Amino acid sequence: MARKYPPLKIIGLLALVCLLPACAARHDYHGTVPAEARLDPEAGLELVRVWEHLDVSSAAVRDDSLLLDLELDGRPFHGQATRSTQFDIDIHTDWLPVFFIEEISRQSLDEENNGATRIPVFDEVQWQEISRRVIDSFTPSRPLQGVVINSRDTAVYAYRNQDGSIVTETDRSKWPTGIPLTNVLRLEKQADLLLDIIGGYLDETGVRSGQVLFKTGELGPHARPLVIVDRARGQIGFLSLEPFTFGSTPTSLVTSAGKTGWQIVRSYGLEPLNRPVSFVSRLFFFALDTAWDITEQLFINTFSYRSLKNKPIPPLNDGPGMDLVEWEATLDKMFGAKRVSGTAEFLVDGDEFFPYFIDAINKAETSVKIRTYIFDRDDFALEIADLLKKRSADVEVKITVDGIGNQMAQKAEAPTTRPGYRAPPEITRYLKDGSTIETRVLTNPWMAGDHVKTSIIDGKIAFIGGMNIGREYRWEWHDLMLKLTGPVVDLIEYDFDGKWKHSSILGDVALAAHWMGKKPQLPEPEEFEMRMLRTKPARSEIYHAQRKAIRRAQKYIYIENAYFSSSSILYELVKARMRGVDVRVIIPMEGNHAIMNLANVVSANTLLKYGARVYVYPGMSHVKAAIYDGWLCFGSANIDKMSFRVQREMNIASSDPEFARLAIEKVFDKDFTAAEELTRPLPEDWKNTLARIVASQL
């Protein structure tokens, strides 16, 4: 039986083939192209926006040049595109390439056309047919099974009705609640399949040309109205007269100063009134930890490395790793027997995490509890905010954000923020306007922040890891989350409820009542055991567990983290390698904090000096994961003082063999392959040394 397709909006179809980067924007600007959208003023490249009509009079190729005779909004336009005019967002090298069409004179076009080969041009109708075939190939064959297809910075939900007809939805708040989400994929990673679909269509139409041009029908800001397909080379490229460019999220200096001032008043003026015990204890432990860390750092740098001087780097051990049964018993003694059962699923990057997160919010029946360091105010964060506001009419929605963390993030902008986007002045106010959402902005006395990132849906599903809510985490950075179910969710929700009560006006009194109240009744752990590790004042579980794991490891240690400034952990890793452990560390090429980037150079060079392997991940990796001979520790904590001593953090740890296997398969092996291994030390000078000293206290 032939597939039935209901009338589909062109915007929904084109989104699936990377044709909706601008049309999907919430706040596009209009009029002339603004100055900040220029490609390169010195190069004299002028951008052109097509609002109403584009037609192709002729298209030809000569060597690596595409020659175009166009009509744009009623006026002639002569253009040329070459491989040298490729204009990509460098943090997205996996996106299909976009080539800039540079305007040339009629005379130049005629001269270049001499000896050029004409190529066929197909219109929007043919491109829509290809789009339909793409949808059909990615949508599950079984009815009522959902898939989310990511393409550039757009996501589309698709499923089949019982009669086989396909339904698509780009509005996240309208994703169906009665249909299970069974798969998430990215179109750009299916380029071979896309080429096969296009090739099959061309064969059906009798076209044998090696290169063809399609009109996509896309108009407006950053439109890519044409796509070139090179069948011989197996390549697809989009063509634009105004490639995607970067904008900003402007912040008023007065507004920013006012927010910062109020946060200081709350943290140091009001905090002692309703949280006096917490206020004093945080000061005491902050001073004590700082004194200890400075002393330890001086001792390690002055004396400890001397014992390793002139020692040869040993070969890697080929024996077994540490005894994990004994190791778990050691952790029980260190922190109490807190193992709990549950299920865990790795969600790599925003492409995987956010579709499942949004799907869970849409399907929530009683409550949504979000604890995040940052809830940004960019366009994607506002989409999540709007969804939560809509759901608050039916379910309880509670959100906590860290005061300083959120304030710092909202002074910056995501690299791919669209020009002309206007953010609301303050995200918590936006969340509460016209909704029943409850929000709490947490205070930061003595630099103490809440760096935990957890979301609990109906007390049944929990998400935990490194992702905040914002455009970087959805589209730009490499990051990792876990989706948890089972009794472990009760522990995470209990911790959220305690933080919620502690942030109320009753403060310490409310927290004490929470501790003395009913605690989760957890069954004995079953097949899959895990434990929650935390950082909070006077209890550095994440630090002590990982330091001891490094000391116990016999076979391998893999760590991926963007913030690597702990002197003690660095020294323990060096000692581990010097006893034959395979030590590998992944750091990002360009992190989001300049001082940490400089400090990471010292850490990388130190590890290299003593035989460890260091990998530099392209772009920004925000993953916070480590595995020690099969014991995985993953969550929100960095390898620095703030995460180990000062801020509140939460990690999940487990020795389950399948859990460890999946972590290596889905995260570490892929990232070792994607990253570039250092074979020689990075350039280092006094700035790196100074940054290392400062970063060790951050």
C-alpha positions in Angstrom: 0.0 0.0 0.0 1.3 3.4 -0.9 2.3 5.7 2.0 -0.1 8.5 2.7 1.3 11.9 3.6 -1.0 14.5 5.2 -0.5 18.0 4.0 2.9 19.1 5.5 4.1 22.6 5.9 7.1 23.3 3.8 8.9 24.6 6.9 8.5 21.2 8.5 9.9 19.3 5.6 12.8 21.5 4.9 13.8 21.4 8.6 14.7 17.8 8.1 17.2 18.5 5.5 19.1 21.3 7.2 17.0 24.0 5.6 15.5 25.7 8.6 18.3 27.5 10.5 16.8 30.9 10.1 13.1 30.2 9.7 13.0 28.5 13.1 14.4 31.5 14.9 12.2 33.1 17.4 13.3 36.7 16.9 14.7 37.3 13.5 15.6 40.9 12.5 14.3 42.5 9.4 15.4 45.1 6.9 19.0 45.5 5.7 21.7 43.2 6.8 23.3 44.7 10.0 27.0 45.5 10.2 27.8 42.7 12.6 26.5 40.2 10.0 29.2 41.1 7.5 31.5 38.2 6.6 34.8 40.2 6.4 34.7 43.9 5.7 38.3 44.0 4.6 37.6 41.3 2.0 34.8 43.3 0.5 32.3 40.5 0.6 28.7 41.8 0.7 25.9 39.8 2.0 22.5 39.7 0.1 19.2 38.8 1.6 16.5 37.3 -0.6 13.0 38.0 0.7 10.5 37.0 -1.9 11.9 35.2 -5.0 15.0 33.5 -6.4 15.2 32.0 -9.8 18.1 30.2 -11.6 18.5 31.2 -15.2 21.5 29.0 -15.6 24.1 27.0 -13.6 27.5 25.7 -14.8 30.6 24.2 -13.3 34.2 24.8 -14.3 37.0 23.1 -12.3 35.9 23.7 -8.7 33.8 26.8 -9.4 30.0 27.0 -9.6 28.8 29.8 -11.9 25.2 31.1 -11.4 23.0 33.4 -13.3 20.2 34.3 -10.9 17.2 36.6 -10.5 16.8 37.9 -6.9 13.6 39.7 -6.0 13.2 40.9 -9.5 16.8 42.0 -10.2 19.6 40.1 -12.0 22.5 38.6 -9.9 25.6 37.0 -11.2 27.5 34.8 -8.8 30.3 32.4 -8.2 30.9 29.9 -5.5 34.1 27.9 -4.9 35.5 25.6 -2.3 37.5 28.5 -0.9 34.2 30.3 -0.1 33.0 27.6 2.3 31.6 29.3 5.4 31.1 27.0 8.3 30.6 27.5 11.9 34.0 26.0 13.1 32.5 24.4 16.2 30.2 22.4 13.9 32.5 20.8 11.4 30.0 17.9 11.3 27.3 20.1 9.8 26.9 20.0 6.0 29.1 22.7 4.4 27.7 26.1 3.3 29.3 27.9 0.4 29.0 31.7 0.0 27.8 32.9 -3.4 30.0 35.9 -4.2 28.6 38.5 -6.7 30.6 38.9 -9.9 30.0 41.1 -13.0 28.1 40.0 -16.1 31.3 40.1 -18.1 33.2 37.9 -15.6 30.3 35.4 -15.7 30.4 35.2 -19.5 34.2 34.8 -19.5 34.1 32.0 -16.8 31.2 30.3 -18.7 33.5 29.7 -21.7 34.4 26.0 -21.4 32.1 25.5 -18.4 29.7 22.6 -18.2 26.0 23.3 -17.7 24.3 21.3 -15.0 20.6 20.5 -14.4 18.6 22.6 -12.1 15.6 21.2 -10.1 13.0 23.4 -8.5 11.4 23.3 -5.0 8.8 20.6 -5.9 11.6 18.1 -6.6 13.4 19.1 -3.4 10.1 18.6 -1.4 9.8 15.1 -2.8 13.3 14.3 -1.6 12.4 15.7 1.7 9.4 13.4 1.9 11.6 10.5 1.2 14.0 11.5 3.9 11.2 11.7 6.4 10.0 8.3 5.4 13.4 6.7 5.7 14.0 8.0 9.2 10.5 7.5 10.7 10.0 4.1 12.4 8.0 1.7 10.3 5.8 0.7 13.2 2.9 3.1 13.8 2.9 5.3 16.9 6.7 5.1 17.4 8.4 8.5 17.7 11.7 9.7 16.5 13.4 13.1 16.9 15.5 14.2 13.9 18.1 16.9 14.7 19.3 19.0 11.8 21.6 22.0 12.3 19.9 23.8 15.2 16.4 22.4 14.6 14.6 19.3 15.9 11.6 17.7 14.4 9.4 15.0 16.0 8.0 12.4 13.5 5.8 9.3 13.8 3.4 7.3 11.7 -0.3 7.1 12.2 -2.0 3.7 12.1 -2.7 4.2 8.4 1.0 4.8 7.7 0.7 8.5 7.2 3.5 10.5 8.7 3.1 13.4 11.2 5.8 15.9 11.9 5.9 18.5 14.7 8.6 21.2 15.2 6.9 22.9 18.2 8.4 21.1 21.3 5.4 21.9 23.4 3.2 19.9 21.0 5.2 16.8 20.9 2.7 13.9 21.4 2.4 12.6 24.9 0.9 9.2 24.1 3.7 8.1 21.8 7.0 6.7 23.1 10.1 8.3 21.9 12.2 5.4 20.5 15.1 7.1 18.7 17.0 10.3 18.3 19.4 11.0 15.4 21.2 13.7 13.6 20.6 14.1 9.9 24.1 15.3 9.1 25.5 12.0 10.3 23.3 10.3 7.8 24.9 12.0 4.7 25.4 8.7 2.9 21.8 7.8 3.2 20.8 11.3 2.0 23.0 10.9 -1.0 21.4 7.5 -1.8 18.0 9.0 -1.6 18.9 11.9 -3.9 20.7 9.5 -6.3 17.7 7.2 -6.4 15.4 10.1 -7.2 17.7 11.4 -10.0 18.0 7.9 -11.5 14.2 7.7 -11.6 14.0 10.9 -13.5 16.6 9.8 -16.0 19.3 12.3 -14.9 22.8 11.0 -15.2 24.7 14.2 -14.7 27.5 14.0 -12.1 26.5 17.4 -10.5 23.0 18.8 -10.1 21.5 21.9 -8.4 18.3 22.1 -6.4 16.3 25.1 -5.4 15.2 24.6 -1.8 12.6 27.4 -1.5 14.3 28.9 1.6 14.1 32.7 1.8 14.8 35.3 4.5 17.6 35.7 7.0 20.5 33.3 6.5 18.6 31.4 3.8 20.3 28.6 1.9 18.1 28.7 -1.3 20.3 26.3 -3.3 22.0 23.0 -2.8 24.7 21.4 -5.0 24.9 17.7 -5.2 28.2 16.1 -6.5 27.3 12.5 -7.1 30.8 11.5 -8.3 32.5 12.8 -5.2 29.6 11.8 -2.9 29.2 15.4 -1.5 26.4 17.8 -0.7 26.8 21.5 -0.1 24.4 24.3 0.5 24.7 27.7 -1.1 23.9 31.0 0.5 24.0 34.7 -0.3 24.0 35.4 3.5 25.6 32.6 5.5 24.8 32.1 9.1 26.6 34.7 11.3 26.8 35.4 15.0 24.9 37.8 17.1 24.8 38.5 20.8 22.6 38.5 23.9 23.0 42.1 25.0 23.1 42.8 28.8 22.5 46.2 30.3 25.5 47.3 32.5 23.1 48.9 35.0 20.9 45.8 35.1 23.9 43.5 35.5 25.4 45.6 38.3 22.0 45.7 40.0 21.7 41.9 39.9 25.2 41.4 41.2 24.7 43.9 44.0 21.4 42.3 45.1 23.1 38.8 45.0 25.8 40.1 47.3 23.2 41.6 49.7 21.3 38.3 49.8 24.5 36.2 50.3 26.2 38.3 53.0 23.4 40.4 54.4 20.3 38.2 54.5 22.0 34.8 54.6 23.2 35.1 58.2 19.6 35.8 59.3 17.8 32.7 58.0 20.8 30.4 57.5 23.2 31.3 60.3 24.6 27.8 60.9 25.2 27.3 57.2 26.8 30.8 56.8 29.3 30.3 59.6 30.1 26.7 58.8 30.8 27.6 55.2 33.2 30.3 56.2 35.0 28.0 58.6 35.4 25.2 56.1 36.2 27.5 53.2 39.1 29.0 55.2 40.2 25.6 56.4 40.1 24.0 53.0 41.9 27.0 51.4 44.7 26.8 53.9 45.1 23.1 53.5 45.0 23.2 49.7 47.6 26.0 49.5 49.9 24.1 51.9 49.4 20.8 50.0 50.0 22.4 46.7 53.3 24.0 47.9 54.4 20.7 49.3 53.6 18.8 46.1 55.3 21.3 43.8 58.3 21.8 46.0 59.1 18.3 47.3 56.8 15.5 45.9 57.9 15.6 42.3 61.6 15.4 43.3 61.1 11.7 44.2 60.1 11.0 40.6 63.1 12.9 39.1 65.2 10.8 36.7 63.0 7.8 37.1 62.3 5.9 33.9 58.7 5.7 32.7 57.7 2.1 33.1 55.8 0.0 30.5 52.1 -0.4 31.0 50.8 -3.2 33.3 49.3 -6.2 31.6 47.8 -7.7 34.7 44.2 -7.3 36.1 42.8 -4.1 37.4 41.8 -3.5 41.0 39.4 -5.8 42.8 36.1 -4.0 42.4 34.3 -6.0 45.0 36.9 -5.0 47.6 36.8 -1.4 46.2 33.0 -1.1 46.7 33.4 -2.4 50.3 36.1 0.3 50.9 33.6 2.9 49.7 31.0 1.5 52.0 33.4 2.1 54.9 34.4 5.5 53.7 30.9 6.9 53.2 28.5 4.4 54.7 26.8 1.6 52.8 24.7 3.7 50.4 24.5 1.6 47.4 21.2 1.7 45.6 19.7 0.0 42.5 18.3 1.6 39.4 18.7 1.8 35.6 20.9 4.2 33.7 21.1 5.3 30.1 23.9 7.5 28.7 22.6 10.5 26.7 25.5 12.0 24.8 25.3 15.7 23.8 22.2 17.9 23.6 21.0 16.0 20.5 20.3 13.0 22.7 19.6 14.5 26.1 17.2 17.4 25.4 14.7 15.4 23.2 14.3 12.9 26.0 14.2 15.7 28.6 11.5 17.6 26.7 9.6 14.4 26.1 9.6 13.6 29.8 8.3 17.2 30.6 5.5 16.9 28.1 4.5 13.5 29.6 4.8 14.6 33.3 1.7 13.9 35.3 2.4 15.3 38.8 5.7 17.2 39.1 8.8 18.6 37.4 11.7 19.5 39.7 14.8 21.1 38.0 18.0 21.9 39.9 20.5 23.6 37.6 23.5 25.8 37.9 22.5 27.9 34.9 19.1 28.5 33.3 20.1 30.8 30.5 18.0 33.4 28.6 18.9 32.6 25.0 16.4 31.5 22.4 16.6 27.8 23.2 16.4 28.4 27.0 13.3 30.4 26.4 11.7 27.5 24.4 12.3 25.3 27.5 10.9 28.1 29.7 7.8 28.4 27.6 7.2 24.6 27.7 7.6 24.6 31.5 5.2 27.6 31.8 2.6 25.7 29.7 3.0 22.5 31.8 2.8 24.4 35.1 -1.0 24.7 34.4 -1.2 21.0 35.0 1.7 19.8 37.1 3.9 21.3 39.9 7.0 22.9 38.5 9.9 23.9 40.9 13.2 25.3 39.6 16.4 26.3 41.5 19.3 28.1 39.9 22.6 29.2 41.3 22.9 33.0 41.9 26.4 33.6 40.7 26.5 30.9 38.1 23.3 32.2 36.4 24.4 35.8 36.6 27.8 35.1 35.1 26.3 33.0 32.3 23.8 35.7 31.4 26.5 38.2 30.8 27.8 36.1 27.9 26.2 34.7 24.8 26.2 31.4 23.0 28.5 31.6 19.9 25.6 30.9 17.5 23.1 33.3 19.0 21.1 34.8 16.1 21.6 38.4 15.3 18.7 40.5 16.4 17.6 38.2 19.3 16.5 40.1 22.3 16.6 38.2 25.6 14.4 38.9 28.6 16.1 40.9 31.4 15.8 38.1 34.0 15.0 34.4 33.4 13.3 33.6 36.7 11.0 36.5 36.3 10.2 35.3 32.8 9.5 31.8 34.1 7.0 33.1 36.7 5.2 35.6 34.5 1.8 34.1 33.6 2.5 30.7 35.2 2.5 28.9 38.5 6.2 28.0 38.4 8.0 28.3 41.7 11.7 29.4 41.4 14.5 29.9 43.9 17.7 31.8 43.1 20.3 30.3 45.5 22.7 32.4 47.5 26.5 32.2 47.3 28.1 33.0 50.7 31.9 32.4 50.7 31.9 31.4 47.1 29.7 28.4 47.8 27.6 27.6 44.8 25.2 24.9 43.8 26.7 23.3 40.7 24.4 20.2 40.7 22.4 19.5 37.5 19.4 17.2 38.2 15.9 17.1 36.9 13.2 14.8 38.4 10.0 14.0 36.6 7.1 12.6 38.7 9.6 11.1 41.1 10.1 8.3 38.6 12.7 9.6 36.1 15.9 11.6 36.9 18.4 13.2 34.7 21.9 14.0 36.1 25.2 15.2 34.6 26.9 18.2 33.3 24.3 20.1 31.2 22.7 23.3 32.1 19.7 24.8 30.2 20.9 26.9 27.3 21.9 27.0 23.7 25.5 25.9 24.2 24.3 22.7 25.8 21.7 22.0 23.2 23.6 22.7 20.0 27.2 23.6 20.6 29.1 21.8 23.4 30.0 18.1 23.8 28.4 17.0 27.1 26.9 14.0 28.9 23.9 13.2 31.0 22.4 10.1 32.5 18.7 9.1 32.5 18.0 7.2 35.7 15.0 5.2 36.9 14.4 3.1 40.0 15.2 3.7 43.7 18.1 6.0 42.9 15.6 8.6 41.8 14.2 8.7 45.3 17.6 9.7 46.7 18.0 12.4 44.1 14.6 13.8 44.7 15.2 13.7 48.5 18.3 15.8 48.0 16.4 18.3 45.8 13.6 18.6 48.4 16.3 19.4 51.1 17.9 22.1 49.0 14.4 23.5 48.2 13.5 23.8 51.9 17.0 25.1 52.8 16.5 27.9 50.3 13.2 29.0 51.8 12.8 31.8 54.3 13.1 29.3 57.2 16.5 28.2 55.9 18.4 26.1 58.5 15.3 25.3 60.5 13.5 23.9 57.4 16.6 21.9 56.5 16.8 20.4 60.0 13.2 19.5 59.8 13.8 17.8 56.5 16.6 15.8 57.9 14.6 14.7 60.9 11.6 13.8 58.7 10.8 10.8 56.7 13.6 9.5 54.5 13.4 7.4 51.4 12.8 3.7 52.1 15.2 2.1 49.7 15.1 -1.6 48.9 18.3 -3.7 48.9 20.3 -3.2 45.8 19.5 -5.6 43.0 21.5 -6.4 39.8 22.6 -2.9 38.9 24.2 -1.1 41.9 25.2 2.5 42.0 25.9 5.1 44.6 25.5 8.9 44.9 28.6 10.8 45.8 28.4 14.5 46.8 30.4 17.5 47.6 29.1 19.7 50.4 30.7 21.6 53.4 33.0 19.2 55.3 32.1 16.2 53.1 34.2 16.0 49.9 33.0 12.5 48.9 33.7 13.0 45.2 37.3 14.1 45.8 38.3 11.5 48.3 36.7 8.6 46.3 38.5 9.6 43.1 41.8 10.2 44.8 41.7 6.8 46.4 40.5 5.2 43.1 43.6 6.6 41.4 45.8 5.1 44.2 44.1 1.7 43.8 44.0 1.6 40.0 46.3 -1.0 38.4 45.2 -1.2 34.8 43.8 2.1 33.4 42.5 5.5 34.2 40.5 7.5 31.7 39.4 11.1 32.6 37.5 13.7 30.5 37.1 17.1 32.1 37.4 20.7 31.0 38.6 22.1 34.3 41.7 20.3 35.4 43.5 22.3 38.2 43.7 20.1 41.2 47.4 19.7 42.1 46.8 16.6 44.3 44.8 14.8 41.6 47.4 15.7 39.0 50.2 14.3 41.2 48.3 11.1 41.9 47.8 10.6 38.2 51.5 11.0 37.6 52.3 8.5 40.3 49.8 6.1 38.8 51.5 6.3 35.4 54.8 5.8 37.1 53.6 2.5 38.5 52.5 1.3 35.0 48.8 2.4 34.9 47.5 3.5 31.5 46.6 7.1 32.3 44.6 9.1 29.6 43.1 12.5 29.9 40.9 14.4 27.5 40.7 18.2 27.7 39.0 20.6 25.3 40.8 22.6 22.7 39.1 25.8 23.8 37.2 25.8 27.1 34.9 28.6 28.2 37.2 30.1 30.9 40.4 31.6 29.7 42.2 31.1 33.0 41.4 27.4 33.0 42.6 27.1 29.3 46.0 28.5 30.4 46.1 26.3 33.5 45.2 23.2 31.5 48.4 23.7 29.5 50.5 23.1 32.6 48.5 20.1 33.6 48.8 18.6 30.1 52.5 19.1 29.9 53.1 17.6 33.3 51.1 14.5 32.4 53.0 14.2 29.1 56.4 14.5 30.9 55.6 11.4 33.0 54.2 9.3 30.2 50.5 9.8 30.5 48.5 10.3 27.2 46.8 13.6 26.7 44.1 14.2 24.1 42.7 17.6 23.0 39.1 17.5 22.1 38.1 19.8 19.1 35.9 22.6 20.4 34.4 22.6 23.9 33.9 19.3 25.8 31.9 19.9 29.0 31.9 16.1 29.9 32.8 15.3 33.5 33.5 11.6 33.6 36.2 9.3 34.8 36.7 5.5 34.9 39.2 3.7 37.1 39.7 0.0 36.2 36.0 -0.3 35.6 34.7 2.0 38.4 32.9 4.9 36.7 32.4 8.2 38.4 30.3 10.8 36.5 28.2 13.8 37.2 28.6 17.6 37.7 32.0 17.8 39.4 35.1 19.2 37.8 38.7 18.3 38.7 39.2 21.5 40.8 38.9 23.0 44.2 35.5 24.5 43.7 34.0 21.1 42.8 36.0 19.1 45.4 35.7 21.4 48.4 33.4 24.4 48.0 30.4 24.0 45.7 27.6 21.5 46.0 28.1 18.7 43.5 26.5 15.4 42.7 28.0 12.4 40.9 26.8 8.9 40.2 29.3 6.0 40.6 29.2 2.3 39.8 31.3 -0.7 39.2 28.7 -2.5 37.1 30.6 -4.1 34.2 27.9 -3.2 31.6 27.8 0.4 32.8 31.6 0.6 32.4 31.5 -1.0 29.0 28.9 1.5 27.7 30.9 4.4 29.1 34.0 3.3 27.3 32.0 2.5 24.1 29.8 5.6 23.9 32.1 8.2 25.5 35.7 7.5 25.9 36.5 5.5 22.8 34.6 7.9 20.6 36.3 10.9 22.2 39.8 9.4 22.0 39.1 9.0 18.2 37.6 12.5 17.8 40.4 14.2 19.8 44.0 14.8 18.8 46.6 13.2 20.9 49.5 15.4 22.0 52.9 14.1 21.0 54.9 17.0 22.3 54.5 19.6 25.0 52.3 22.6 24.4 53.9 26.1 24.4 54.1 27.3 28.0 55.2 30.6 29.6 54.8 32.6 32.8 51.1 33.3 32.0 50.4 29.6 32.2 52.3 29.2 35.5 50.4 32.2 37.0 47.1 30.9 35.7 47.8 27.5 37.2 48.5 29.0 40.6 45.2 31.0 40.5 43.2 28.2 39.0 44.3 25.7 41.7 42.2 27.8 44.2 39.1 27.9 41.9 
